[in-house]
Amino acid sequence: GQISEEVARQNCRLNIVGLVGSIDNDFCGTDMTIGTDSALHRIMEVIDAITTTAQSHQRTFVLEVMGRHCGYLALVSGLASGADWLFIPESPPEDGWEDLMCERLGE
């Protein structure tokens, strides 16, 4: 009773815009979800710091990044950093991957 029929007719539509906030970048129809770029930036900062330590101590480091069921962050940061080994949920490792990894680490 507080809104007249005329006002209701003039304002009969409600337009809603939604923005996906997910670091996983797993929402169809978007180039990049909010949070993905900042997550990748932070991952690369950490990789830069770890790489220096790994090289000076001649050690192998394993880095795990977030990503619920989507390996986007792992894939892009692995490509950007030149990772030797990468696991993503979209492409599970083949049988015998442990031996291949040990061989690679030995090199």
C-alpha positions as CSV (number, residue, x, y, z in Angstrom):
1,G,0.0,0.0,0.0
2,Q,2.9,2.4,0.2
3,I,3.7,2.3,-3.6
4,S,1.1,3.5,-6.0
5,E,0.2,1.5,-9.2
6,E,1.8,4.2,-11.4
7,V,5.1,4.1,-9.5
8,A,5.1,0.3,-9.6
9,R,4.5,0.3,-13.4
10,Q,7.3,2.8,-13.9
11,N,9.7,0.7,-11.9
12,C,8.6,-2.8,-12.9
13,R,12.1,-4.0,-13.8
14,L,15.0,-4.8,-11.6
15,N,18.4,-5.1,-13.3
16,I,21.0,-7.1,-11.5
17,V,24.7,-7.4,-12.3
18,G,26.7,-10.2,-10.7
19,L,30.5,-10.3,-10.5
20,V,32.2,-13.6,-9.8
21,G,34.7,-13.5,-7.0
22,S,36.8,-16.6,-7.3
23,I,40.6,-17.1,-7.6
24,D,40.0,-20.4,-9.5
25,N,39.0,-18.7,-12.7
26,D,36.5,-21.4,-13.3
27,F,33.4,-19.5,-14.3
28,C,32.2,-20.0,-17.9
29,G,31.8,-16.8,-20.0
30,T,34.4,-14.7,-18.3
31,D,38.0,-14.0,-19.3
32,M,39.2,-13.8,-15.7
33,T,37.3,-13.8,-12.5
34,I,37.9,-11.3,-9.7
35,G,40.8,-12.5,-7.5
36,T,42.6,-14.6,-10.1
37,D,45.1,-11.9,-11.2
38,S,46.0,-10.9,-7.6
39,A,46.4,-14.6,-6.7
40,L,48.7,-15.2,-9.7
41,H,50.7,-12.1,-8.8
42,R,51.2,-13.4,-5.2
43,I,52.1,-16.9,-6.4
44,M,54.8,-15.4,-8.8
45,E,56.2,-13.3,-5.9
46,V,56.6,-16.5,-3.8
47,I,58.1,-18.4,-6.7
48,D,60.7,-15.7,-7.3
49,A,61.7,-15.8,-3.6
50,I,61.7,-19.6,-3.5
51,T,63.7,-19.9,-6.7
52,T,66.6,-17.8,-5.3
53,T,66.8,-20.0,-2.2
54,A,66.5,-23.3,-4.2
55,Q,69.3,-22.3,-6.6
56,S,71.6,-21.1,-3.8
57,H,71.1,-24.3,-1.8
58,Q,70.9,-26.6,-4.9
59,R,67.6,-28.0,-3.6
60,T,64.3,-29.0,-5.1
61,F,61.2,-27.2,-3.9
62,V,57.6,-28.2,-4.1
63,L,54.9,-25.5,-4.2
64,E,51.2,-26.2,-3.8
65,V,48.8,-23.5,-4.9
66,M,45.1,-23.2,-4.3
67,G,42.4,-24.3,-6.7
68,R,39.4,-26.3,-5.7
69,H,38.8,-28.4,-8.7
70,C,40.4,-26.2,-11.2
71,G,44.2,-26.2,-12.1
72,Y,44.2,-22.8,-13.7
73,L,46.5,-21.2,-11.1
74,A,48.8,-24.1,-11.0
75,L,49.0,-24.3,-14.8
76,V,49.6,-20.6,-15.5
77,S,52.1,-20.2,-12.6
78,G,53.9,-23.4,-13.7
79,L,54.2,-22.1,-17.2
80,A,55.3,-18.7,-16.1
81,S,58.0,-20.1,-13.7
82,G,59.3,-22.9,-15.9
83,A,58.2,-25.6,-13.5
84,D,59.7,-29.1,-14.2
85,W,56.6,-30.9,-12.9
86,L,53.0,-30.0,-12.6
87,F,49.9,-31.6,-11.3
88,I,46.4,-30.3,-12.1
89,P,43.0,-31.9,-11.5
90,E,42.0,-31.8,-15.1
91,S,44.8,-34.1,-16.1
92,P,45.6,-36.7,-13.4
93,P,49.1,-38.2,-13.6
94,E,49.7,-41.4,-15.5
95,D,50.7,-44.6,-13.7
96,G,54.4,-44.6,-12.9
97,W,54.7,-40.9,-12.5
98,E,56.6,-41.3,-9.3
99,D,59.5,-43.1,-11.1
100,L,59.6,-40.4,-13.8
101,M,59.7,-37.6,-11.2
102,C,62.5,-39.3,-9.2
103,E,64.5,-39.7,-12.4
104,R,63.9,-36.0,-13.3
105,L,64.9,-34.9,-9.8
106,G,68.1,-37.0,-10.1
107,E,69.1,-35.0,-13.2
